[in-house]
Amino acid sequence: MGERITFWYGCNVVRHGDIIHGCLDILRMLGIDARPAGGPDYCCGTGKDENQTAADGMARRTVTKFNAMGRERVVAWCPSCHSHMTEFMGQAYKPEFGLTYLVDVLYEHRAALSALLKHPVPMRVLLHKHVGFNDKVAVNDKVPALLRLVPGIEVIDDSYAAPGYMCALLTAVPKAMEDINRETLRRVALHQADAVVTVFHQCYRELCGLEAHAGTKAFNYIHLLAQSIGLQYVDEYKAWKKAGPSAAALIGDQRLAQVGVQFFERAMLPELMKRPLGLDPKTVERDK
């Protein structure tokens, strides 16, 4: 193995184990010694900004833990984690590591990555972009470049970029999400795209509802890179989303017991049942 890194997958992506495993497997196939770190013990604290005492404690704990690992750099998956480390955590506590975003690492190793992408993925895709975060990492240019390494993929040139830096932060602004979904579907139809592809899992979580409710396929870019390499993972979240009220049967009694049935019914089921905002009322309820 070559460079020793910490792969910081964050907290919010834990419902997408397929994406986490895909990132780790790809990094390791590129010869990178990637140690995963995430979940509440490595929280960036961005959700606690209104409570500075809690946010400070999370920042101190996470930076201290990363320093103790002694790895050359921390590679972030989540844009919120990356931004918070740069703008808050790393200002309050001295990081003894470099910070990089995953897209930059994959782009640095694109020649080696290209050699791994052996399986064609015949698909015409529309990249879901945002105006934010791109000023920190040029994801709107680099992710299309990575996708174009995949045999068979055609990335559509399109100028639309949604406001903000990810969909999850816009769910509190229903009109914004209505506009994003409508414009996304309009451009998918205009370009006759086979699928919409997201950069961030937070956007994927919102847009995979378009597949469940409008028949528009959605992927994260890691899904397509992994598929071309020949890595196979089950996208459980998408299956749960499509199942809607029947999701509990797919999750199974054992896992429901681990998280708690009441928690599932209160916190997860409404999310899985949620219909994307802005869809035409005539749209078929579920893609069967």
N, C-alpha and C positions, 0 to 999 in steps of 0.2 A: 504494500500500500504506500501511497505517496503522502501528500499533505494531510495533516491531522486537523480536522475541523469538528466543530459542534454544529449539528443541524438542529436549529431552533424552530420547531414546528408550531410553537405557540399553544394556545388553549382552544381556540374556536374551531380548529380543523379536526378535532378528535372524532367527530361524527363521520369523517371521510378517511377512514383507515386506508382505503385503496390509494388515495393520493399520497399519504405519508409514506406508505411502503414503496410506492412508485418512485418517489423522490430519493429515498434511501438506496434503493436498488440501483437506480441510475447513477447516483454519485459513486457508489462502490464499484460499479462496472467501469467507471471512468478512472479508477485507480485511487480514489479519494477515501481516506479513512474517516468515515462519517459516524460520529456518535450522536444519537438522537437525544434531545432534551425538550420537554414541553409539559403541558398540563399546568394545573394550579401552582405547582412548586416552582415553575419558571415563568410565572405570569409577568407581563410587562406593566400591568396596572392601569392600562389606558381606560378601562371601565370604571376606575376609581378616582378619576381626576377631580371630582367634586369633594373628595375626602383626602386632603393632602397628607394626613398622617398615614392612612392606609396605603396611598400611592407611594409615599416615601419608603415605607417598610418593604413593599414589593420590589421597588427599584433596588434598594440596598441588598436584599436577599438574592435577587436574580443576578445582579452584577457580581456579587461575591461568589456565588456558585460557579459562574462562568470563569471567573479569574482562577478559582481553585482547580478547574479542569486542566489548565495549562495548555490549552489548544491554541493553534496559531490564529485562527479566526472563527467567529461565529457566523454561520450562514443562516439568514432568516428566511422563513417561508411567508410569514404573514406581513403584509404591508404596514399594519398598525404597530406590530412589534418592532419592525425596522425603524419606523418613524419615531416611535417613543424612545427607543434606545438612543437614537441620534439627537433628539431634541430635548429629552428630559433625563432619562436614566443615566446616560453617559456624561451629562453635564454635572449631575449631582455626585456621582461616584465614578472613580477613575477606572475605566475598563482596561484590562491588560491583554487585550485581544483586538484584532481587526474585525470590523463588521461589514458583511457583504450580503447582498440579496441573491437568492437562488438563481434568478434569471441571469444575473451577471456571471455566476460561476458556470452555468451551462453554456453561456455564450463564449466565455474564455476557452472552454473545452469543446467548441463546436466541431472541430476537425475530428477529434476522437469520437464525439457523439455521433457524427454522421456515419462513421464506420459501423456503429452498432445498429443503425436504423435500416434493417435489411428487408423487413416485411412491408409491402405496399399497403397503404391505407387510402384507397380511392375515394376521395371526398373533397367536395368544394365547400370551404368553410368561411364564415364571417367572424372575424375577431371582435369580441365585445371589449371596447376600450372605454377608459375614463380620462378626463382631462387632468385629474389630480394624480399624485405620486410619480407621474412620468417625469416631473422636474427633478426627482431624486434618483430614479432609475429609469432608463429609457425603455421601459417595458413595451410601449406601443410600437417600437421599431424592432426590438430584439426578439420578442416572442414570435412575430411573423417570420423573422429570419430563421428561428429554430424550427418552426413548423414546416417551412419550405425545404428543410433537409429531409423530410419524410417522403419517401417515394409515393407518388400518387396523390399527395395533398396539394390542392390549389387554394391559396389564401387570397381572398377577394380584396382588392384595393378599394377601400371605402373611407370617407373622411369623418364619419360620425363618431363622436366621442361623448359619452354620457357625462353629466356633471359630477362633481365630487371625485373621490378616488376609489370608491367601491360601493356596490349596491346596498350592502347591509346598513350603512349609515344613512341611507335615504329612505328606508322603510318607514321612518317616522314622518316622512313627507309624502303622503299617498299620491298627490298629484305628480310629483317627480317620478315615482315608480310607474305610474300610469303612462306617462310620456315615454319613459325609457322602454317599457315593454311594447308599446304600440310602434315606436320608431324601430325597434329591433325587428319585430315581425314584418314591418313594412319593407325593411331593407333585405331581410331574408327572402321575401317574395320577389322583390325587385331584381335581386342578383341570382335568383334561383339557387340559393345556397342549400346544401344538404344538412348543414348544422351550424349552430352558433358555438363559438369556443371562447371560454373565459380565461383570464390571466389569474384571477384570485378565486379562492374557494368560496369567499363570501358572496361573490357574484354568481358563482355556479349554483350555490344553494338556492338563490332566488330564481335563476333562469332555468334550472332543470324543471321547474314547475311548468314552463312552456311546453316541455315534452309531455308531461302528464296531462295537461289541459288543452293544448293547442296542436300537438303532434309535431312540434319543431324540436328536433334533436339538439341536445346540449351536451357539451363535454368541457372538461378543463384541459388545458394544453398538455398537462402531464399524462392524462389518459391516452392521448394520441401518440406521444413519444413512447410510452410504455408498450402500447399495442404494436408499434412498428419494430420495437426491439424483440418482441415476442413474450413480454411479461404479461401474465394474466392475473387480474384481480377482479373481485366481485364488487360492483358499485352498489353497495347495500342501500345507501341513502336514496339513490334514484329509484330503486325497487320499492322502498318504503313510500316514497313520494307518489309513485304510480298506484300503489295499493291503497293509499288514503286511509279510510276507516278500517281496512283489513290489515294495516301494517303490523299490528300486534302479533298476528299469526306468523308473519315472516320473522319477526324479531325473536319470538320464542319465549316460553315461560321462564326459562332459566335466566336469560339476560334481563327480562322485565323485572324479575325478582331482585336482581343485582342493583338496578337503578331505582327500583320502586315503582309499583304500578301507578300510584297517585302522581308521582313526578312525571311519569310518561304521559298520563292523561292530561295533566295540567300544563306541562311545558313543551312536550314534543308533539303530541298528537295534533294540537291546533296548527303547529307549524307544517306538519305533513299534509294536513287537510286544506291548508290555505291556497286559494285560487289566486294566480297572479293578477295584479291590478291592471286595468286597462284593456282586458280582453273583450272582444265583441261578444255581447250576450248570446249571439247565435252560435258562438264557438262550441263545438262538441265538448261536453263536460270532461270526458276522459278518453285518451287515445287508447283504444282497445285493439 
